Amino acid sequence: MNTRLFPAVAASLACVCFGPSVHLGAAEPTSNSNQINQILMAENAQLGVELQPMPIANDATFLRRVYVDMIGRIPTEAEIRRFAAMPKQSRRATLVDELIQNERFADTWTVFYADMLRLRSNADGGAAAIAFVHKAIEDGTPYDELARGFISANGKAGATPEVGFVLGDNADPMALAGVTSQVFLGVRVACAQCHDHPFDVWTQHDFYGLAAYFGKTRRVETQFTNTVYTTEANQSTVLWPPEGEADANERKPMPPRFPFALASTDRPSRYISRLKNLRAEQLVALNAKQKKNPEASIDDLLTSLDDKVASATRGKKRNAFDVAAEAKRDARNLKIQPGMASESELRAELAKLITDPKNRYFSRSFANRVWAHLVGRGFVEPIDDFSDNNPPSHPKTLDYIADEFVANGYDLKTLVRMIVTSEPYQRSHVYGLDDLTQSQLEESFLATPMRRMLSEVIYDSVVTAGHLFDAKHAAGKNLKTVWQQNRIAKASTGGESVADQLTQAGGAKMKALPGKNQLASAGSYNLESAIELDFDAILKKNKEAESVAIEKMKVMSTEQLEAMRMEQQARERRNVEYVDRFVKATIDDNPSFSSSFRMASPAAPEHFLRVFGQTSRTQLGEHRDQSPSMRQALMMLNGRLTHEASRVGELEPVFPLLIGETANLPQAIQLVYREILTRQPSSNELAEAKAIIADAGSPLEGVADLRWLLLNCDEFRFLP
């Protein structure tokens, strides 16, 4: 980057990044969304809130916000133009429907689930569980069905993806009691493990009763194959009274007990009745589809085989070694026995109780999580701490959203659509008011809180703005000569040095690890690469009951990979002496980047995603830290991702606006603003941008400087 700009960075950012705030017409909310706003406003009136709500944000603001929240990146220039061409009165609802069907919707919301369930791709069964969630979102699997699977499943890690949740806590019943309650019900009963909850109604007896549902679950690892699976034992490990409070011979297995009260009747909205009717209709449709396209049974297939064999052997002497007939007899006599992992009746019962439509905690907790994720704060804060001492700020609004979620079959997409088309989601931020008023407006959902993009969204938005999902430089146009260090064996066999052999063998393996980012051109400051997960391939291996290799892989830095190669080299050729040689190599520096939503997660501690708030997913109740840090600033200022996104490639739309007969600097600047900030520059910003470009060595270098400034400003990282 042009170092002449550094003395004026602060002033430039202030001028470039923040244009005028404009508020245009209102959205076209759905009936559910209208109802949300009506109930919310009525509750605010009851609470004595007399503040006027902030206006509905303009189309450009809504466009950027909804792209970020629904598919995890900012919109492209083509998508901005297509949105602008839609009918004004219906464009927002139309766009939301399109984004729900976008293939990136499942990628983005898989991260939401993985954070909530604390799924880790490097844990036993973790990668398979993440892939399973991704497929469930694609297929529209209801949330209650998904939850039941994670709570009750037993089986082999990887082959049964849902067991990744239980294995995440090593099948420890005490840990799972706290995790299950807090994740699926939003209730922190773990505080009652050692004594009655000091601030709530939950007792130690309640906690042990809940833990007893997991008391027979065991994590087992085979001695020779290292296969990990869960199964059920005959004896529970959860004993009452707690250890230390009675003699060992007095402690008995604790009987399971569900401490959460279920609603006694259907609510006035009749949400349970609507759920039953919906699922009855879905069952009828499914049965009709199966009758129209019946699947061949084993008997059908064997009968077909009989016909083919009879036709082929008609008039011939029967063969005593008729393999087909023998296979047929064996198949008919086959008795499918249960596997080594038996079903958990206790956890199946628990899963049924947790996901019961009358369990208000289950639906309210999830509705509150999604609302907080999209709007910026929940009706209950923290989002996983429902308690009599921490009631919802707007209970009727939360109840309505939760009831509609249940009535619509626990469908995530319907819930997301209902929220993002509501007025509270589409309201503007607070500008120019004192802190107290701002806080009151945001707590009353009369203004949207300022929130930073998730780390994955920042990453993918930089890649989008910089045209880095594909190569943006013409082949051979970006050649660089670099020095590379090689270790050469003094003695070699077969005309090829041992070092060469190891380099070739190791290079083939290393090439696949970072995805589309090649280590050869990564540079020492590359902290953005990681293992890329292939969800479809993982699930395909599960169907074949194979181990998922990715689960054992770690996100390794370039230095770690080099250390592994050197260790292997030393181990296999201990008696070979080497010399270091530095050679020149020419590389085509034309990198492309994969989506961060497909990276193994959580990433390494020094990785871009972790620096910007991705958690380790190991601690219960650990939420993403949105506070700024010096490491974040340095990574954006000096990181390879920002550097590559800033450079102008010959294949980018802005290139012909800077070079040649079609050059048009004002149009180039406007395009840069739309691609990075999803808006047009003001007249002052346009003039400032021209000055920045004029101060550079060439238009290409100047636009690179401008892009670098915009990518490093707060307006880029924070939602409008």
N, C-alpha and C positions, 0 to 999 in steps of 0.2 A: 504494500500500500504506500501511496505517496507520502513520505515523511514530512513534506512541507505543510501538510494539513494539520499535523498534531498540535501545534500551538493554538490552533483555533477550533479544536474539536468541540469544546463545551459550547462556544458561541454558535457554531454551525448546527449542532444538534438542537439547540433551543429554537433556531430559526427554521430549520428544515422540517422538524418532526411534528409540529403541532399547528395544524391549520384551523380555520374557523369551524365552530360546531354548528351544524345546520339540522333542523328537525322538520321533517315533511309530514305527509299524511299518515293516518293510522293504518294498521294492518287489517287483514280480513280474518279474524279469529273464528274458530269453529264453535259450535254450540257448547261443547264441554269447556272450551277456553273462555267463552263469555261467562259461563257459570262460575268458573274459578274466580274471575275478577269481581263478579257481583258478590259472591260470598266473602271474598277477601275485603272488599270495601265496606261491607256491612260489619264485619268483625272489627275493622279499624275504627268505625264510628262508635261501636260499643266500647272500645278501648279509649275513646276520647281523642283519637288522632285527628287533628284538624288541618294538617299540612296538605297542600295540593300536590298531586303526583307529578313526577317529571313526565314530559311529553314522550310519545312513542318515537323511537329512534328512526332516522331516515333509512331509505332502502339500502344505501351503501353500507351503513353500520350493521343493519340486520343481515345483509348478505355475508359479510365477513364473520360475524358472530356465529351464524348458524352453520356455516361451512366448518369452522373450527370445532364447534361442539358436536356436530353430527358425523363428520368424516375426517376430522383430525388434521386439517390443513387449511390454508387460506385459498381463496378461489383464484383460478387462472384468468388471464385476459379474455380468453374465449368464453369462459363461464360467466364473467362479468357482462360481456356483450349479450350473451344469450338471455341472461336474467333481465337485462334492460329491455329486451325485445318482447318480453312476456306482457300480457295485459296487466295494467297497473293494479286493478282491483283484486286480482286473484294470484298475482305472481308469487307472493310469499307462501301461500298454502301449496301452490303447485311445486315450488322449489323444495319445500319440506318433504312432500311425497316422493319427489325424485331422489333426494338425498337418502331417504330411508331405504330405497332400493339400490343405492350405490354399493358396489362391492367393498368399499372402504368403511362402510358403516359397521360391518362385523369386526373389521380390524380394530377400529377405534373403541368400540364398546367391549371388546375382549379385554382391553387394558383396564377398563372400569371394573369388570368382574374379577380379573386377576388381582387387582389391588384389594378389592373387597374380600376375596377368598384367600388372599395371601398365597397365590399359586406361584411357584418358582420353577423355572425350566431346568434348573440344576439339582432339584430334589427328586426323590423317588416318585416316579409317576407324574412329575410336575409338567413336563413338556406335553405329555399326552393329555393331561387335564386342560391345559391352555388350548390345545388344538380341539379338544372336545367342546369347550365353551364356544370357540369360534364357529364350529359347525352348528352348534345349537342356535346361535344367533342367526346364522344364515338360514336355517330351516324354520325359524320362528318357534322354537321349543318354549313352551310356557315356563315362567320363572318357578312356579311351584313344582313342576316336574323336574326341572334342573336341580332345585334344592333337595328334593327327596333323593335323587340319585347320589348327590355328594354326601348326604348324611348317612345313608343306609348301605351303600355299595360295599361289597367285599370282592376281592380278587387280586389278580397279579398286577403289579405296577406296570403301567403302559398298556397291557392287554385290556384292563378294565379302567378306563381313564378316570372315572369318578373317584377312585380310591386315592387319587393324588391329594384330595382334601384331608382325609384322615391321616395319610402318611406324612403330610406336612408337619404334623405334631407327633409323629412316631406312634400313633395310636394310643397316646397317653390319655386315659379317661378323664383325669382332672383337667388337663389342658384343653381337651376337646369340649368339656362341659362349658368352660368359659368362652371358648372360641365360638361354638355353635350358638350360644345365647347372644353374644355380642354381635356376631356377623348377621345372623338371620332374624333376630328379634330386636336388636338394638338395645339390649339390656345387659348391664355389666354385673353379672352375678359372681364373677371370679373373685370379687372383693370379699365374698362370703366363704371362701375356701377354708380359711383358718379360724374365722369367728363370724358371728352375725354381722351383716352389713351395717357399718356405723351410721350411714345416712339414708338407708332405704329399708324396705320391708323384707328383703331376702335374708333368710337365716342360713346357718351352716348346714342344717338338715335339708333345706331346699337344694343347696348346691350338691350335696352328696346324693340326693335323690335323682338329680339330673345327670350327674356323672355316672350313676349306676347303669344308665342305658348303654354306656360305652365300656362297662366293666368287664365284659367277656371278650371284647375285641383284642386281637393280638396282631402285632407286626412280626412276621416270620421271614427270615432270610436263609435260604438253603445253603448248605456248607460248600458244595462243589460248584454250583452254577451261579451263586450269588443272586438268585432270583428272589425278589422281595414281593411279598403278598400279605394280605390281611385275611384273617379267619376268625372263627368264634370258638372259644374254649367253653368247657362245661362249668367252670368256676369263675365267679366274679372277683376281681381284685379290689373292688370298692367295698370296704368294710365299715361298719358302724358299731360303736362310736369311733371317732377318729383315733389315730395312733397316738399313744401317750395319755389318753383319757380313760383307758380301761385295760385290763389284762388281756394278753393275746388270745386266751381261750374264751374270753367273753365277747370278742369282736365277731360279728356275723355279717354275711353279705347284705349289703344295703338293697332293699327292694326299690326298683325304679319308681320315680314319682315325678310327674310333670307339674311344676309349681305355678304355671301361668294359666289364669282363668280364661276360658273361652266365652265369647258373647253368647248369651242365652237365646236370643231371637235375631231374626233378620232385621236390618235397619230399615228406616222408612223408604230409602231408595230401592229396597228389595234387591240389593246387589247379589246376594247368594242365589236368589231365584233366577236372576238374569244369567248368572254363571251356569247354573244347571241347564237352563234352556239352550244356552250357547253350545255347551258341550254335547247335549243331546243332538243338536243340529249337526255338529261336526262329526259325531259318530255315524249318523245316517249318511252323510256325504262320503265318509270313509268307506262304509260298507258298500255303498253304490259303486264307488270306484274300484273296490276289490272284486265285485261281481263282474264289472265290465272288463277288468284286466286281471283275471285270476292267476295266481302263481302256481306252477306245476308242483304237485306234492311228490314225495318219495315214491308213493305207490304209482302215481301217474308215470313217473320216469321209468320205474321198473317194468310197468306194463308195456310201455313203449319199447323197452329193451327186449322184453319177451317176444313182442311182435317181430322185431328185427331179427332176433335169433331164429325164431320159427320160420321166417321167410328164407333165411340163409341156409337153414339145415333141412328144409322140407325135402323128403324123399331120400335123405341120407341117414346112415346108421348113427344112432345116438353116441356121442363121445363121452366116455366115462370121466374125462378130464375137462368137462365143460366149464371153463373159467367164468363165463358170464352167468351161468345158472348158479354157480357156487357163490358168486358175488351177490346175486339176487337173494339167495337164501340167507347169507350172512347179514345183509342189510335189513331183512325183515326181522331177524332174530336179535338185532342190535338193541341193547338196553343202555341208554345214555345215563351214565352214573354222574352224580354230582362231583365237581372237581375238588381239589384240595382246599379250596376256600368256601366254607359253608355260608349259607345266607344268615344274616343277622336279623333275627325276629325282633329283638329289642330295639335296634336302631331303626328298623322299618316302622315299628310302632311310634317311635319318637318323631320320625320324619312325617308321618301322617298327622300327628298332633301339631307339629310346628306349622305345617302348610295347610291346616284346616282353614277354610274360609272364615270360620268364626274366630280364628286367632287374630285379633286386631293388631298385635305386635308385629306379625309377619308382614302384612300388607303395608302398614303404616311405616315401618322401618325402611322398607325398600323404596316406597314412594318418597320418603324424606331424603334418602340418599340421592336419588335421581334428581329431585328438585334442587338440592344443594349443589350437585354437580353442574347443573345447567344454569341456575339463577345466581349462584355465588354464596348462598347461605341457606341453611335448613330451617324448617319450622322448629326443629329441636337441634340445639347445638350444645355439645358436640353431637354429631349425627348418630352416634352409636351409644347414646346415654339417655334412653327413655326412662323416666323416673317420676314418681309423684313429686319429688323435689325439683324436677326439671321439666315442667310441662311444655307442650307446644305453644308457640307464641300465637298461632292461629289454628286452634284445634278443629274447627268446623271446615276450614279450607283443606287441611290435611286429611280429614276424614273423607271429604268428597273425592279428593284425588285418589286416595287409597281404595275407596269403594268402587270407583270407576275402573281402577286397575284390576280389581278382582272380577268385576262384572264383564270385563273385556277379555277374560281368560288369562289373566296374568301376563299379558303380552307387552313386552318391552317396547316394541316399536309404537304401539298405540299410546303408551304412557309418554314416551318422548315427544311424539307428535302433539299430544294434548298440551304439554308444557311449553314447547317452543313456539306454538301458535297463540299462547296466552299473552295478555297485556303485560303482566309483571315481568315476563322474560324479555319482552321487546322494549321495555322502557329505557330511557337514557340514563347515563351516569349523572351525578350531581356535580355541577360546576359553579364556582363563585359563591358558595354558601359556607357558613361556619361549620366547624367539625361536629358540633352537637346536632345541628339541623340535618347534616348529612347522615349522621348515625341514625337518627330517628326515621328519616326517609327510607334508608336501606333496611332497617329492622322491620319496618311496616310494609316492605316490598312495594314501595312507591317509587323506588329508583333501584337500578341494578348496581350492585357493588363492583368496584374495579377489581378485576382478577386477571392474573397472568396466565398465559397459555401453559398447558402441561408440557413437561420436557419433551415428550414425543411429538407434540404438536409444533413446538418451536423448531425442532429438528426437521420435521417434514415440511414445515412452511418455508424454512431457509432453502431446502432442496427444491421446493416448488418455485419460489421466487427466482432462484438462480438457475433454473432449467437443468437440474442435476440428476433427475431420474433417468435421463438418457444422455449420451455423449452430446456435447454442444460445440465441440471443436471439430473441424474437418480432419480426417485422417492425415497424419504427416504434417499438419500445420502447427503443431505445438510440441515439436521435438525438443528434448533437453538432454544435455550430456552431464552425467553424474559419475562420481567415483564410487566404486563398490569394493568392499574388502572380501577377499576369498582366501580360504585356507587350502593350500595345495600340499598333498602328500609328497614327500621326497621320493618314496618308492611306490610304484604302481604296477598293476598287473593288467594284462589284456589291452594295453594301450590307453587305459583310462584310469585316472587317479581315483583313489578311494573317496577323496573329498568331492570329486565330480559326481561319483555314484550316489553318495549320500545327499548331495545338493539336489540332484534330479529326483531321487525318491522322496526326500522331504518336501521339495518344492511342490510336488503334485498334491500332497496332502494339505500343505499350508494354503495353497491357492483357494481351496474351497471354503476355508473357514470364515474369511471376512465378508463373504457374499460378493457384491460387485466391486468392492474396494480392494484393489490388489496391494499386497504388502510391499511389493517392489517399489511402488511409487508413493507409499504412505507418508514417509518422512517421520522424523522423530517426534513431531508434535501432533501426530494423528491420534486423537482420543475419541474418534467418532465411529470407528469400525467395531463390528461385533458379529457373533454367529447369527446367521439368518435361519429362522425356523420355516420348514415347509410343512404346514399344517396337514395338507392332504396326504403327504407321504407318511407322516407320523401315524395318522389314523389308519392308513392302509396297512402299515406294519402291525397295528393293533389287531386288525381283523385276522391277520395270519398268526396271531399269538406270538409274535416275535418281540424281542427286547427292543426298546426304543433307544438307539445309540445316543441320541442327542441329550438324553437325560444325564449321561455321565460326562458330557463335555462341559468344560468351563470356559467362560469368556476370558481369553488370555491376551495379554498385551504382546506386542511385537518382541519385546525383550524376553518374555517368558518362552515364546515359541523358539527363539534363537537359542535360549539356554537348553531347552529340550533337545534340539537338534545336536548341539555340541555334546550333551551328555550321552546321547545315543552313539555319536561318533567316537567318543572316548571309550565307551563300553565295548564296542564291536572291534575296534582297532587300537588296542592299548599300546601295541608295540610299534605303531607307525608314527614317524615324526613328520611334523607339518611346518610349513613356512607361510607367513602372511604375504599376500600380494594385493596391491591396489590396482584395479583396472578401470578404464573408462568404459561406460556403457551408455548407449543412447536409448532413451525411452520416449514413448509418445504420451505426454502428460495430459491425458484426456479422460479424467475420472468420471465415474457416475456412482450414485449412492442408492442404496435400497431404503425402503421405508423402515423407520424405527419401530413401527408397530409389529413388524415381523421379526424383530431381533429377539434373541434369547433374553429372558428377563428374570430377575433384575440384572442390569448390566454390572460390569466391574465398578468398584467404588470410584475410580478416577475417570470413568466414562462420562461423556456429555450428558446422558440421560440422568445419571445419578447426581451430577453436579447441579442440575436444574430441578432436583426435587424428587426423582423416582426413589422410592423407599426400598429397603432390603426385603420387605414382606416377611419378616421374621417376627416382629413385635406386634402383639395384639393391640389394636387401637392406634397404630402408627399411621399418621396421615402425611400427605405430601407437604413439605415445607416450601412455602411460596416467598420466603424472605430473600432479598438479594444478597449477593456475596461478591467478594473480590475475585474468587475463582470463576464465577459466572462471567463477570465483566472481561476478565483476561481471556477466557475461552472464546467469547464472541469477538473480541478485538483481534486476537492473534491466532485463533483456531483455523484449521485447514478447511472446515466446512464453510465458514464465512468467507474465507479467502477465495475458495473455488466458486462460490455463489456470486461473488462480486465481479470476477473476471468476465469479460464479454467474449462470447464465443461466436464463431462465424455462422453457426447454424441457428442463432437466436433471432427473434423478430426485431430486436432493437438494433442489430448490426447494420442492416441497410439504411437505417435512419441516421447512421453516424458516418458511413463511408460510401463514397460514390455519388452518382447522379441523383439518387433519391434521398440524399442526406437532408434531414430536417431536425435540427437540435431541439426546438420546443416540443415537437411531437415525441422525440426520444425521451425527453425528461418526463413528459406526461405518462408515457408508457411505463417508465421505471416506477413512478409513483403508484400507478394502478396495479402493477405486478407485485409490489412490495407492501403498500399500505391500503390498497383497495379504494383509492380515491384520487381525485385530481389535485394537483398542487395549486395553492393560492398564487396570486401574482407576486407576492413577496418571496415565496418559496421558489417560484420559477426563476426569478432574478438571482436569488442566492445560488441556485443550482447552476445557472450559466456561469457565474463567477467561479465556482468550484471547478467546473470543467475547463474554463479558460486558464486557470492556474496550473493545470496539469500539462504533461508533455504532449498529449494527443487527445482527441475526443474519446477514444477507447479507454485510455487511462483515466480520463476525467469522469466518465460514466462509472467506471469501476470504483473510483473514490466516492462518488455519490451513492452508489448502491451500498458500499461498506458503511457509510454514515447512516443510511436509512435502516439497514439491518441491525445497527447497534443502538437505535433510539428506543425509548420506552414505548412509543406508539406501536412499534412492530410487535413487541413481546406481550403487550397487554391488550385484552379484548376491548373493542370500542364500546 
